[in-house]
Amino acid sequence: MASSSNWLSGVNVVLVMAYGSLNLYLSFGQVFVLLFIFVKRQIMRFAMKSRRGPHVPVGHNAPKDLKEEIDIRLSRVQDIKYEPQLLADDDARLLQLETQGNQNCYNYLYRMKALDAIRASEIPFHSEGRHPRSLMGKNFRSYLLDLRNSSTPFKGVRKALIDTLLDGYETARYGTGVFGQSEYLHYQEALSELATIVKARSGSSQRQHQSAAKDLTQSPEVSPTTIQVTYLPSSQKSKRAKHFLELKSFKDNYNTLESTLWRNSHTHCLWQMTLSQRRNPYATLRMRNTMVQELALANKQLLMVRQAALHQLFEKEHQQYQQELNQMGKAFYLERL
């Protein structure tokens, strides 16, 4: 009995220890879960406080396509930049410049007029497509730098003129010095001179393109090539396959001849340029590019028309050949019957 009681007391001790450790683990687990929930709620709370956008997602419970469209349009907002006109034509502040009083107080109006003069000059610095239309001043400054440094068609513009415009723009927009009536008139004169030069050169280049196109349209017309095809009688059945192969080889030779004629006509038109155009490298380059494009377009259209006609003739000959073969097969089948 004593041994059995000792064994039961040992089992009870083990059970009590297991139960205590289990309760300890459960209590630690509960504390860990509570701490995790608390930390997560605090993190989300601070994240929502520091967030700039709305607490509820944009387009909540909306269709997927509508939500994507909303996100795309909202992402474009931060890229929108616009430089409005600073002084309207009927602005009342312009009347202050006409007074003979202390005009130094109104120098900021000359700065505003200098920036608005860029828009009024109508210099086509947006034509290349590299600068957005909304940013006038920034694009005008980069346009002047490109005009001075790169080998553009307007490289002949005086460097002093471009430097005057750059200095005037920097002083009017960012400078802290005096920018009054005399500085504005000097800047406006340089801007008008540049606008005149750019418009004149762009007009001359446009006229050269028009004259080149006119010369190409007045070129002598190429006489259409007559193609004579001899249809063999149905009695000469054995020669049809040979004639079919000859027609195919004729088509290949015709395509080779067309490509040779195109190269010869292109070389001939390049030698047709005048002596003054050869002396001007920029005019020669523009004329050559224009002639190459026009010749390629004209010869491509002519080649497509001729190849279509020849292809139609080739298909017609092939169909006739197939019909005759079918007739021969039917006749042979009837003879066997």
Secondary structure by P-SEA (a helix, b strand, c coil): caaaaaaaaaaaaaaaaaaaaaaaaaaaaaaaaaaaaaaaaaaaaaaaaacccccccccccccaaaaaaaaaaaaacccbbbbccccccccaaaaaaacccccccaaaaaaaaaaaaaaaccccccccccccccccaaaaaaaaaaaaccccccccccaaaaaaaaaaaaaaccccccccaaaaaaaaaaaaaaaaaaaaaaaaaaaaaaaaaaaaaacccccbbbbbbbbbccccccaaaaaaaaaaaaaaaaaaaaaaaaaaaaaaaaacccaaaaacaaaaaaaaaaaaaaaaaaaaaaaaaaaaaaaaaaaaaaaaaaaaaaaaaaaaaaaac
